Amino acid sequence: MTPADDPGAGPDPIAGTGGPARSPSAVELGRRAYRRTQTTRSVLLSAVSTLVFAAVIWVFVVNTPGWTRVQQSFFDPAVAVKAWPRVFEGLLLNIRVLLVAAVGVLLLSLVLATLRTLRGAVFFPLRALAAGYTDLFRGLPLIIVLYLVGFGLPGLGVFPKLPSYVWGTIALVLTYSAYVAEVWRAGIEAVHPSQVLAGRSLGLSHGRTLRTIVLPQAFRKVTPALMNDFVAMQKDVGLISVLGAVDAVRAAQIETAASFNFTPYVLAGLLFVLLALPMIRLTDWLSARMRRREQVGGVG
């Protein structure tokens, strides 16, 4: 006779079915209530301490001898309102350059990383070329690359006349591709060699193995690093103003020269911060999520 045939048999302790669900004990309910109380207390203490700290800083800054002059020169609401249309229009140019540069960096860096991971003596020239590229552009400051690309390449006379922001986009792609290529390479090399051997044993070519097996795993491993590089590029896209492109920074410079007030620069800086905040928060959330999954043994 099985437990199911015996009316006096209790629920199967292994299957965990056949009986009513157990309610939490009084001790467990007390623990949950204590954790809720501690969470609420921590949130309140954090809020109060933050407000007190901000108030102390504000009182200190306001009571400094030069605060009045600084407020008039950097935080004039009337000047900010007047400069808003031109600065915001320049920010739209920065966003367009950023989106195009991000796609270019993603594609070029992936090609460079793939070249650096090729095996075999026959591919040595390609590996050396990719390594030299990454070494060169990781060593050059971005502003120098902007000058070389923005003023040097047009001076050759072999390229069509292009707007300055196009040359700035090319300089961003050249520089950031070197950094992101190393991120990709680290992710590719972090994938266990057995994954590649398994793909080849199934008859997949090297390219298809890389595309369908290695890159998806590498992408999950390096996503936070890629997003951090994107955040960095969001700031550096403002450097295209050195080539004459009327972006947010150049527009702020024009408004500052017209009003003899630095408030437009503060306005442009705040707009760049607002542009970067969503990606920063998303990067933090994704990094914490992947860390939790790794700690519990899940697939990152």
N, C-alpha and C positions, 0 to 999 in steps of 0.2 A: 504494500500500500504506500502510495506517495503522499507527501504532505498535502497535496491538493485534494486527495481523496479522504483525508482524515479531517473531520470537522473540528476536532479539538486542537489541530496543529496551528501554531502561530505563524506570523509572517516569516518568509524566508530571509534569514539575515544576510545572505549573499546577494540575492536578487534585489532586496530592498523594496519589494512590492508586496501587496496583499494586506496591508494594515494602514491605519490612519497616519498622516504625517505628524511627526513629533513637533511640538511647539517648543520654542526656546525656554530654557530654564530661567528661574528667577535670577540666578547669578549672571547668566549671559545678558539678560535684559538690563541688569544693573551696569554691566560693563559697557553696553551700547549707550546707555544714558550718560555715563561718565565721559565716554569719548565725544558725544555730542556737546556736552557741557564744556569740555576742554577745547573743542574746535571753536565754539562760539567765543569763549574767553580769549583764545589766541587771536581771532579776527578782530575783536574789539581792542585788545591791547596794541595790535599792529596799527590799527587806524588811529588810535589816540597818539601813539608814539610818533607816527608819521606827521600828524597835524602839529604836534608840539615842535618837532624838529623843523618843519617848514616855517612855523611862526618865528622860531629863534633866528633862522637864517634871514627871513624877511626883515625882522627888526634890526638885525646887524647891518644888512645892506642899506636899508633906508636911512640909518643913522650915520653912515659914512660921510665924510666931508664932501666928496665929489658926486654924491648920488643924484643931485638935482641936474647937474650938467650931463651926466651919463643918461639919465632918463630923457632929457630933451634931445640928445644926439642919437640915441639908439632905440628908444621906445616911444616914439611920437605917433599916436593913433591917426592923426590927420595925415601925416606923411605916408603911413602904411596904407590907408584907404586910397590915397591918390596913386600910389605905386602898384596897387593890387592888379589892375588889368594887364599891365605890361609884364609884370613878374609872372603872373599866372599863365599868360600866353607863352612866355619863355619856358615855363615848366612843362607845358604840353610838348614842346620840341624835345626837351630832355626825355620825356616818357617815350616818344617815338624812337629816338636814338637808342634808348635802353632796350626796347623790345627787339629792334632789329639786331643790335649788338649781342643780345642774349642768344638769339637763334644762331648767329654766326659763330659765337664762342662755343656753343654746344656742339656744332658740327665739326669745326676745325679741331677742337680739343679732342674729340673722340677719334678723329683720324690720326692725330699725333700720338695718342695713347696706344692705339692699335699698332702703329708702326714701331713703337718702342717695345712692344711685347712680342714682336715677331721673332721666331727662333730660326736658327740656321745661318751659316756663314754667308750665304748668298744675299741675305737681307741686311748685312752689316752696313752698307752705305745708307740705307733708309733709316736704320736705327741711329746711326751717327748723325744724320741730318736732323732727325727729330730731336735728339738729345741736344745738339747745338742750338736748335731753335729755342727750346725751352730754357736753356742756360742763358742765352742772349737776352730774351725778353723778360725773364725773371730778374735779370741783373740791371736792366735799363729802367730808370724812373719813367713813369707814364708820361710826365710832362715833356720829357725829352723825346719820347716816341711821337707825341703829338706834334712837336715842332718838326721833327724829321719827316714825318708823313705829310703833315699839313702844308709845309712850305717846301720841302725837298722834292717830293714826288711830282707836284705840279710844275716845278722848275725844270724838270727833264724835258718837257714839251712833247711827250709822247702820249699823255693821257688827255681825255676831253676835259673841258672846263666843268668842274663840279662844285657844288656849294661847300662851304667850309665844314658844315656839320657832317657831310658824307665822309670827308677825310678824317674827322674826329671819330666817327663810327668805326672806320677801318683801323685806326690806331688802338681803339679800345679792344677790338676783336683780336688784333695781333698780340697785345699785351696779356689780356686775360685768358686767351687760349693756352698760353704757356703754363699759367697757374692751374687752370682747370684740367689740363692734360695730365698733370701729375696726380691730381685727385682721382681721375679716372684710372690711371695706371695702378695706383695703390688699391683701388677697389677690385680691379681685374686680378691683380696678384694675390689678393686676399681670398679669392675663390679657390677651394682646394683642388689640386691637380686631378684628383679622382673624378671630379665633375667633367673635366675635359676628356679624360680617358673613357669615361662612360659614354659620352656623346660620340667619340670616334669609333668605339666598339659597336655602336648602333648603325654605323655607316655614314654618319654625318661628316661633311667636309669641315675643314678648319674654320672657314668663314661662317658656316651655318651653326657650328658649335658655339662660336663666339657670340653670334647674334641671338640664338635662342636659349642658350644655357648659361654662358658666362656673364654677359652684359646685364640680364635681368637681376641676377644675384649681386653683381657689382653695384648696380644702381641703388639697390636697397641699402647697401652698406655705406655708400658715400652721399646719400641724399642730403643729410644735414650739412656736410661740408660744401656741397654744390650750392645750397641755398645761402650759406654764409658768403660765398664768393659773389653771389647775385646781389646780396645786400651791399657788399663793398663796391660793386660796380654801380649801384644806384647813386652812391655818393660821388664816385669819380667821373660819372657822366657829366657833372658840372664843369669839368676841366676843359670841355670842348670850347668854352668861352675864350680861351687863349688864342684860338684860331679866328676869332671874330664872329662866331655864331651867336646870334642873339637868343641865348637861352635864359634861364631864370637868373643865373649869376651875372651875365652881361646886362640883362635888363635892370637888375638891381644896381649895377655899376652906373648905368646911364641915369637912373632916377636919383642916385646919390649925388652925382655930379650936378644935376639940375636943382636939387633942393639943399645941397650942402648938409645932408643929414644921412646918418648910417642906418636908419630904420629899414630901408629896402633890403639891405643885406640880412638883417634879422628876419624879415619876412621871408626871404628866399630860403634861409636856413630852416625856418619852421616848416615850410612846405616840403623840403627834402626829408625832414624828420617824419612828417605825416605820411609821406610816400613810403618810407622804409619801415614804419612801425608794423603794418600788417604782416609783412614778410618776416620780420624779426620774431614776432609772437608765434607765427606759424612754425618757424624753425625751432624755437624753444619747445613748442608743444610736440612736434614730431620727434625731436631728440629724446624728450622724456618718455614718449610712447615707446620708442624703439628700445630704450634702456629698460623699461618695465617688462617688455616682452622677452628680452634677453635674460633678465633675472629669473623669470618663471620658466625658462626653457623653451619659449616659443620661437617661431621663425621670425627673425628681424627683417 
